[in-house]
Amino acid sequence: MAGGDTIASPQTDLDEDHRNSFIKALLRILHTEVAELTYAEILDGLPTSASYFDFFYKQEGHPAINHTELCPGVLNRTYQLRDQFDLTTLHFPSSLLSSFQATQLGTRGFLLRLLELLAVSCHQIAVYIFQRGESRHHEEYERWRDEPRERNQWDWYRGPSAFCHRSYLASEQYPNGVADVVGYWAEARIFGGVVVFDRGETDTECREVYLHSSRIRGPQTLYPPTSIQSDNLMRFLLGEAELGDATPLPILASADNRWRWDAWDAFSRFHIYRDRYERRVSPTKPRKDCRSATDWPEITDQYILLNAMYDRQEGKPVDEKEVVAAEERLRQITPSSPAWLDNNPE
């Protein structure tokens, strides 16, 4: 929260149209299967093995490995919690509500600020459920976490909670401590990644939204939704799509999600984050020896152009449309991309 910012409520600080749009969108998210299962797992005290393996490689003895399904009754208790939850208890920085209030309904600026409100809301709900502390599975995880172990093994580190996003672990600087670690994990499950924004030079703007995933089979770079994903999400949140339609959440990355950012660069150099306290980063950029097309899809485009060059030299046919498309995609890169200097020599 910005210095001097106060806490405010949508009930009193938003007009009827903005308030109703927010509440409707939040309720639609809370009724998605991914949100229901995410909150049920938190209430249960352990992720299921399927959720665990979405985010982590196997760690010996982790109690989630054999937790193949939710404990009996947990899902129904989650439904009850959702239906009884008082949305008026959600509170936000007054600057966020005033920024949302200042947007015109249906515009891109409206969607961006709405997404920020929704991400913060889903995070808060996860914190609330975790802090109830109803499950003995919490103690089961903590016993495993605190066991003596060799620290020279690749999997020696054990997060503060069973619900962790690997880049959002700074519990000592979070307002709600370990519960906020759980909140960031819930965001990653529901939205596809922790929801962050281009804050601009003033550190107060909301120019673009990015998702910071932590899935084993996904990118470690930050990515924006595609235009199709954004349109589908807008239709869903504003009630233009039926609840029975395919849910646009979570938003997962493919090679089409361009304008990727290195996580360190995004936070340290380019004002991309939601709150400054959310991550603890090293003062210097970590060295990465391997470059992956999963992280940087433009690497594939570079190979397309390189292969086309060799084929021309050898008199082989070249798919010129593919070359043009690759050249166009190589314009959709950020200064943190490994292809940036190749395309923008100093």
Wavefront OBJ file of the C-alpha trace (Angstrom):
o trace
v 0.000 0.000 0.000
v 1.327 3.424 -0.925
v 2.604 5.643 1.838
v -0.255 7.584 3.419
v -2.876 5.442 1.672
v -5.925 4.502 3.715
v -8.177 1.460 3.670
v -11.579 1.815 2.035
v -14.613 -0.300 1.170
v -16.384 -0.766 -2.184
v -19.652 -0.317 -0.297
v -18.923 3.316 0.462
v -16.267 4.377 -2.052
v -17.714 3.194 -5.373
v -20.819 4.298 -7.207
v -23.523 1.742 -7.883
v -22.412 0.832 -11.417
v -18.767 0.266 -10.493
v -19.670 -1.548 -7.274
v -22.145 -3.865 -8.981
v -19.690 -4.618 -11.793
v -17.045 -5.569 -9.246
v -19.340 -7.746 -7.122
v -20.804 -9.506 -10.156
v -17.333 -10.245 -11.564
v -16.042 -11.526 -8.221
v -19.026 -13.824 -7.733
v -18.558 -15.238 -11.216
v -14.929 -16.046 -10.415
v -15.830 -17.607 -7.067
v -18.255 -19.953 -8.832
v -15.636 -21.284 -11.251
v -14.371 -24.787 -10.664
v -10.768 -23.648 -10.350
v -11.656 -21.168 -7.584
v -13.805 -23.697 -5.756
v -11.044 -26.305 -5.790
v -8.352 -23.782 -4.862
v -10.184 -22.593 -1.774
v -11.204 -26.147 -0.888
v -7.550 -27.194 -0.881
v -6.647 -24.302 1.416
v -9.505 -25.232 3.737
v -8.336 -28.852 3.603
v -4.834 -27.781 4.618
v -2.933 -29.445 1.756
v -2.965 -29.163 -2.019
v -3.979 -32.311 -3.816
v -1.145 -34.183 -5.475
v -2.304 -32.886 -8.886
v -2.070 -29.268 -7.714
v 1.262 -29.907 -6.029
v 2.799 -31.336 -9.194
v 1.558 -28.338 -11.191
v 3.984 -26.171 -9.225
v 6.751 -28.418 -7.897
v 8.940 -31.339 -8.758
v 8.664 -34.219 -6.330
v 10.224 -33.538 -2.941
v 10.848 -36.633 -0.873
v 8.244 -37.080 1.842
v 6.088 -34.068 0.954
v 2.657 -34.869 2.452
v 0.827 -33.646 -0.666
v 2.310 -36.410 -2.826
v -0.145 -38.986 -1.505
v -2.991 -36.512 -0.979
v -4.797 -37.548 -4.143
v -8.195 -36.063 -3.293
v -9.864 -33.656 -0.920
v -10.907 -34.941 2.469
v -14.610 -35.855 2.761
v -16.939 -32.887 3.198
v -14.348 -30.214 2.424
v -15.870 -29.180 -0.897
v -19.324 -28.739 0.625
v -17.845 -26.687 3.461
v -16.129 -24.539 0.836
v -19.451 -23.917 -0.912
v -20.980 -22.906 2.415
v -18.120 -20.532 3.186
v -18.434 -18.929 -0.237
v -22.199 -18.515 0.009
v -21.986 -17.084 3.526
v -18.957 -14.862 2.912
v -19.729 -11.186 3.429
v -18.158 -9.337 0.512
v -18.457 -6.069 2.428
v -15.611 -7.281 4.660
v -13.200 -6.896 1.736
v -11.173 -3.704 1.977
v -8.739 -2.064 -0.407
v -6.335 0.857 -0.573
v -8.414 3.974 -1.150
v -6.171 4.868 -4.105
v -7.159 1.631 -5.874
v -10.871 2.245 -5.392
v -10.587 5.861 -6.528
v -8.609 4.782 -9.609
v -11.256 2.177 -10.446
v -14.030 4.710 -9.842
v -12.349 7.108 -12.285
v -12.523 4.612 -15.166
v -15.319 4.484 -17.705
v -17.277 1.232 -17.644
v -16.304 -1.202 -20.392
v -13.001 0.456 -21.295
v -9.581 -1.163 -21.119
v -8.679 1.004 -18.140
v -11.811 -0.258 -16.401
v -10.859 -3.890 -17.061
v -7.313 -3.391 -15.769
v -8.413 -1.811 -12.500
v -11.207 -4.372 -12.159
v -8.629 -7.141 -12.516
v -6.546 -5.552 -9.791
v -9.550 -5.457 -7.458
v -10.386 -9.066 -8.276
v -6.828 -10.299 -7.734
v -6.640 -8.542 -4.371
v -10.061 -9.951 -3.449
v -9.180 -13.548 -4.314
v -5.934 -13.105 -2.398
v -7.783 -11.766 0.662
v -10.265 -14.644 0.619
v -7.400 -17.158 0.537
v -5.815 -15.384 3.519
v -9.123 -15.514 5.399
v -9.592 -19.254 4.799
v -5.994 -20.108 5.695
v -6.125 -18.101 8.909
v -9.146 -20.088 10.075
v -6.677 -22.926 10.661
v -9.305 -25.644 10.732
v -7.257 -28.488 9.250
v -4.738 -30.748 10.948
v -2.977 -31.037 7.601
v -1.260 -27.728 8.464
v 0.543 -29.462 11.322
v 1.382 -32.406 9.067
v 3.082 -30.088 6.579
v 4.895 -28.146 9.296
v 6.335 -31.345 10.772
v 7.708 -32.315 7.359
v 8.949 -28.768 6.716
v 10.843 -28.620 9.988
v 12.488 -32.045 9.777
v 16.325 -31.998 9.824
v 17.722 -32.434 6.310
v 20.864 -32.140 4.230
v 21.067 -28.669 2.699
v 23.291 -29.717 -0.174
v 20.445 -31.430 -2.035
v 18.514 -29.727 -4.842
v 15.203 -29.978 -2.976
v 16.377 -28.957 0.485
v 14.284 -25.765 0.598
v 10.793 -26.100 2.035
v 8.373 -23.216 1.788
v 6.680 -21.630 4.801
v 3.368 -23.164 3.723
v 2.209 -26.122 1.674
v 0.733 -23.520 -0.702
v 3.623 -21.628 -2.293
v 4.495 -19.717 -5.428
v 8.276 -20.011 -5.693
v 8.806 -16.279 -6.263
v 6.467 -14.991 -3.528
v 7.891 -16.310 -0.278
v 8.885 -13.154 1.639
v 6.470 -13.849 4.490
v 8.415 -11.699 6.957
v 7.585 -8.569 4.946
v 3.970 -9.391 4.106
v 1.112 -7.739 6.038
v -0.414 -11.149 6.785
v 2.787 -13.159 6.984
v 2.567 -16.753 5.773
v -1.116 -16.307 4.942
v -0.092 -13.940 2.129
v 2.214 -16.630 0.734
v -0.932 -18.739 0.449
v -2.767 -15.817 -1.160
v -0.213 -15.519 -3.956
v -0.443 -19.265 -4.587
v -4.229 -18.960 -4.832
v -3.862 -16.186 -7.416
v -1.545 -18.356 -9.473
v -4.046 -21.218 -9.358
v -7.104 -19.137 -10.216
v -5.754 -16.568 -12.668
v -2.807 -18.517 -14.089
v -0.229 -16.457 -12.242
v 0.177 -13.731 -9.667
v -1.503 -10.687 -11.200
v 0.905 -7.753 -11.614
v 0.810 -4.481 -13.527
v 2.988 -2.021 -15.388
v 2.997 0.834 -12.871
v 4.903 3.254 -15.088
v 7.484 5.794 -13.957
v 5.129 7.132 -11.273
v 4.643 3.663 -9.741
v 0.906 4.383 -9.539
v -0.371 3.536 -13.018
v -2.026 0.453 -14.430
v -0.829 0.384 -18.038
v -0.833 -3.356 -18.682
v -1.502 -6.592 -16.837
v 0.932 -9.499 -16.649
v 0.780 -12.931 -15.081
v 3.691 -14.347 -13.106
v 3.209 -18.086 -13.265
v 5.172 -20.718 -11.414
v 3.940 -23.855 -13.116
v 6.466 -26.540 -13.896
v 5.239 -26.832 -17.476
v 4.874 -23.100 -18.046
v 7.116 -20.067 -18.474
v 9.066 -18.453 -15.669
v 8.832 -15.162 -17.532
v 5.920 -12.764 -17.035
v 3.374 -12.711 -19.856
v 0.251 -10.729 -20.767
v -3.038 -12.301 -21.830
v -3.503 -12.429 -25.590
v -6.169 -10.164 -27.080
v -8.463 -13.186 -27.408
v -7.876 -14.167 -23.773
v -8.544 -10.576 -22.667
v -11.759 -10.359 -24.683
v -13.003 -13.688 -23.338
v -12.166 -12.626 -19.799
v -13.996 -9.307 -20.213
v -17.088 -11.061 -21.548
v -17.003 -13.502 -18.659
v -16.465 -10.935 -15.922
v -19.129 -8.556 -17.205
v -21.708 -11.296 -17.592
v -21.835 -11.350 -21.378
v -20.852 -15.040 -21.411
v -23.033 -17.716 -19.856
v -21.657 -19.377 -16.738
v -21.917 -22.699 -18.530
v -19.544 -21.533 -21.261
v -15.868 -22.486 -21.173
v -14.317 -20.544 -18.308
v -11.430 -18.266 -19.376
v -9.586 -18.953 -16.117
v -6.842 -19.779 -15.501
v -5.070 -17.852 -18.261
v -2.186 -20.095 -19.274
v 0.656 -19.138 -21.578
v 1.423 -20.348 -25.069
v 3.797 -19.015 -27.715
v 1.062 -16.492 -28.578
v 1.475 -14.655 -25.268
v 4.090 -12.138 -26.358
v 5.911 -9.246 -24.733
v 7.575 -11.478 -22.134
v 9.506 -10.047 -19.219
v 12.283 -11.528 -17.153
v 10.990 -11.606 -13.572
v 14.006 -9.764 -12.120
v 13.996 -7.080 -14.815
v 10.257 -6.560 -14.497
v 10.403 -5.882 -10.772
v 13.798 -4.178 -10.476
v 13.996 -2.075 -13.637
v 10.640 -1.712 -15.336
v 8.078 -0.990 -12.601
v 6.075 -4.181 -13.111
v 4.554 -5.441 -9.872
v 1.394 -5.012 -7.800
v 2.884 -4.090 -4.433
v 6.518 -3.297 -3.782
v 6.666 -5.617 -0.783
v 5.524 -8.687 -2.717
v 8.950 -9.982 -3.734
v 12.455 -10.055 -2.350
v 14.972 -9.875 -5.198
v 18.755 -9.850 -5.311
v 20.496 -6.506 -5.974
v 22.051 -7.938 -9.139
v 20.340 -9.929 -11.859
v 20.821 -13.690 -11.454
v 22.768 -15.298 -14.274
v 20.863 -17.765 -16.416
v 22.900 -20.058 -18.629
v 19.953 -21.694 -20.391
v 17.428 -19.987 -22.621
v 14.106 -21.655 -23.160
v 11.552 -21.094 -25.909
v 8.932 -21.732 -23.236
v 10.153 -18.573 -21.509
v 11.040 -16.709 -24.694
v 8.985 -17.834 -27.735
v 10.976 -15.418 -29.890
v 13.875 -17.889 -29.719
v 11.868 -20.159 -32.015
v 11.403 -17.237 -34.415
v 15.141 -16.636 -34.479
v 15.663 -20.276 -35.450
v 13.078 -19.915 -38.222
v 15.013 -16.985 -39.699
v 18.353 -18.736 -39.248
v 17.127 -21.884 -40.984
v 15.631 -19.795 -43.789
v 18.990 -18.092 -44.316
v 20.782 -21.447 -44.617
v 18.100 -22.825 -46.933
v 18.467 -19.832 -49.257
v 22.226 -20.279 -49.334
v 21.758 -23.914 -50.358
v 19.091 -23.117 -52.915
v 16.318 -24.827 -50.970
v 12.721 -23.541 -50.975
v 11.796 -21.135 -48.162
v 8.345 -20.461 -46.750
v 8.364 -16.679 -47.124
v 5.075 -16.262 -45.246
v 6.566 -18.063 -42.276
v 9.624 -15.803 -42.458
v 7.498 -12.639 -42.532
v 5.417 -13.902 -39.602
v 8.560 -14.673 -37.587
v 9.968 -11.208 -38.328
v 6.716 -9.639 -37.169
v 6.708 -11.646 -33.949
v 10.299 -10.602 -33.276
v 9.025 -7.039 -32.983
v 6.960 -8.125 -29.987
v 9.828 -8.375 -27.521
v 10.887 -6.435 -24.454
v 14.299 -5.081 -23.404
v 14.637 -8.072 -21.058
v 14.434 -10.571 -23.923
v 17.609 -12.425 -24.966
v 16.678 -11.461 -28.540
v 16.550 -7.741 -27.761
v 20.175 -6.878 -28.569
v 20.040 -8.959 -31.758
v 17.101 -6.905 -32.978
v 18.125 -3.587 -31.403
v 21.932 -3.338 -31.712
v 23.400 -0.367 -29.906
l 1 2 3 4 5 6 7 8 9 10 11 12 13 14 15 16 17 18 19 20 21 22 23 24 25 26 27 28 29 30 31 32 33 34 35 36 37 38 39 40 41 42 43 44 45 46 47 48 49 50 51 52 53 54 55 56 57 58 59 60 61 62 63 64 65 66 67 68 69 70 71 72 73 74 75 76 77 78 79 80 81 82 83 84 85 86 87 88 89 90 91 92 93 94 95 96 97 98 99 100 101 102 103 104 105 106 107 108 109 110 111 112 113 114 115 116 117 118 119 120 121 122 123 124 125 126 127 128 129 130 131 132 133 134 135 136 137 138 139 140 141 142 143 144 145 146 147 148 149 150 151 152 153 154 155 156 157 158 159 160 161 162 163 164 165 166 167 168 169 170 171 172 173 174 175 176 177 178 179 180 181 182 183 184 185 186 187 188 189 190 191 192 193 194 195 196 197 198 199 200 201 202 203 204 205 206 207 208 209 210 211 212 213 214 215 216 217 218 219 220 221 222 223 224 225 226 227 228 229 230 231 232 233 234 235 236 237 238 239 240 241 242 243 244 245 246 247 248 249 250 251 252 253 254 255 256 257 258 259 260 261 262 263 264 265 266 267 268 269 270 271 272 273 274 275 276 277 278 279 280 281 282 283 284 285 286 287 288 289 290 291 292 293 294 295 296 297 298 299 300 301 302 303 304 305 306 307 308 309 310 311 312 313 314 315 316 317 318 319 320 321 322 323 324 325 326 327 328 329 330 331 332 333 334 335 336 337 338 339 340 341 342 343 344 345 346
